[in-house]
Every structure is written in C-alpha cells, then in structure tokens.
Amino acid sequence: MSDLNERSHEPDNQAETGLVVDLPDEQTPDSLGENYRTETVYKVLSWLVTFLIPVLLILTSVRLVMTPVFVFLEYNTPNFPADPYGFTRQDRLYWSRIALDYLLNDQEIDYLGDLQFPDGSPVYNERELNHMLDVKIVAQDAIVIWYLSLAITFILGVWAWFGSWWGNFSHGLRRGGWLTLILVGVTLVIVLVGFGLFFVFFHDVFFDPGTWRFAFSDTLIRLFPERFWRDTFLVVALLTGAGGLILTMIFRQRLSD
C-alpha cells in the first residue's frame, strides 16, 4: 500500500522537465492537392512570361525605329541610295517625318491625301494612300499589343515579387531571353541570305497581296527604298537580340546566386 502511495506522488518526468514534443503537421490530401494546383498555376504563368518576352522585345525595338531619330540616322548611313527622281536628303527627312506622324497620330487619311508638291501635284497617289491606311492599322494594333504585353509582364512581375513564385518568374524571363535569341538568329540568317523573299513574305502576311507594290517613281519608294527596310529589319533584330541577351545574362546570375 505504501509503494502505491509513493508511486502516486512521483512527479511526471515530462511535466517536470517541461519537455514538449511537437509532432509535424500531417498534410492532408486536400492541402497536397492545393499546393500542386498552385505550383501548376505558377508554372503556367512562367511559360506565359516566356512567350510574352519575345513579343515585348520585338515591339519595343519596332517602336524605337518608328522615330525621327532612326530615320535621320538611316538617311545618313554611308552609301544610302540617292533618289533618282530628285528628292534631296532634306526633302526625304521632311516628307518622311509627316508620314511617320500619320502612323502614330489619330488623323484620317486626308492628313496625307491633302499634301501637295510645290507644283500642285499630290504627294501620294490613291494606291499609296490605301497602303498607308493599312500600315497605320497594323502599326497601331502593334502598339496596343506592345502596351498590353508590357502591362501583363509588369503585373506578373509585381505579383511574383510579393508572392512566392519569383523563381518561376525569373525562369520565365530567362527562357524568354533564349527564345528571343533563337528567333533573332533565324531572322538574321533569312534577312542576310534572302531579304527579297523575306520582304515579300512579310508584306503578304500583314497586307493583301499586291497592294504594297509601287512604281519606283512613287513617293513611298523614293522615301523608303529597299535599303531602308533591310537596315530597319537588321536594327530591329539586333536591338531585340540585345534585349534577349541581357535577360539571359541577368537572370542566369540571379538564379545562380
């Protein structure tokens, strides 16, 4: 009986030492499923970023060449062909500036249609005006896509930074850089090897076949000869490639830290 009493008064070793054993929380099938779905969403968004990057970089480069500065530099490149019908360099700068303004503003085609040379003849014929209207539609649609891709990438980046998937976002940026470099490499080879065929293909994709062909004496050809467009495609490709290379270098370093 005394032994029983002594045992009843023995202190609990765990209570006396304050030892508490925390068992790991068990993940339920529901929580595992939720984590899997979340990670899948982040991976999908990461690939969305990958495909947005080439669009964003290409259109950024396109917007950079749609400036008077680029046109001025292009007209002043060595051996740029002179206009056999009489435009001086200053004439080209003047008329090309108006054409560029039309593509970026909200004016109707009369903005170009009302233009006249000093002798009273129209600067653009009906065929040229129709093409410039088509170009304006394509250019402004491209600018809208540029803004959207920039906004989506920015929003996803902010979400990734403050969320828990910056690693996925960074991988998406780096993959996008590599994808851009591949596309640029292919484009450069095509432009350098067969620019004429590429030029025709490009126009037939964005415009009705035949509507973009003009006489050498037409104003659009005098302002923007084939050399202008070849150099423009090369500059866009180089600027885009530089952006892709920067992304691959920056985020390769970040991911290795």
Phi, psi and omega in degrees: 000319179295324178297321180295319179296320180297320180294324182292339180261001178290131181291149175288121185301319181292319179294321183292321183273350180073017182285123178237126181260115178268118177273140181298142177295134178276131177279127180279161176304325179295317181291322176297318179296320179295317178297319179296316180295320179297315180295324178296318178299316181296322178293319178297316179295325178297319178289329174299316177300318180304316183278340176286328186300311178300320178299313182297315182290319179297312183289330173297317179294319178299317180295326179293327179277347176274053182223152176300331180297313179297316180300317178299313180296321181294315179296338182259009175290150181301138175065023174295131187297135176285159178277117181291350182257005168116353177295130169276174177298320179294322176300314180298316179298320181294306185287327179291327178297319179294318179298318179294318178302319181299320182295332186257346181264186182252023182279157176282175184295342176300339177304324176262326185295334182274355182288142179222149172284167180304334180275003177093354179282148182291145179291321182238139174274176185299321180296317179295320180296319179297320179292319179296326175296317177298317180297319180299318180298313180296316182297316182286328172297320179297321179294321177298315179298321178300312179299317181295314180296323178294316181294315181296316180297319179296314181298316178296323179295318178296316178299316181295321182294315182272348177267209184239027183226033177299326178299315177298318180297317179297318177299321178297318178297317182292317176299320178299322176298316179294318178299320178298316180298322179295313180298319180295317179301314178297316181297318180297318179298315181296316182295318183286328183273317184215068184296323181302313179294320179296320181296317178295315180300315181301313182290324179290337176287317188264344183225159176298133182307134177089341184283349183253009180265134184222164175286154180297337181274354179288150185300319182299320179288324179292325178280320187232075178291174184303324179303320179301314183287324177298314179295323179298314178297321179295317180295316178301316180296317181292317178297318180295316178298322178298318178297317178297319180296319178300317180297316181294323181287314182297312188275345168291319177293317181297317183289335181274347180291000000 
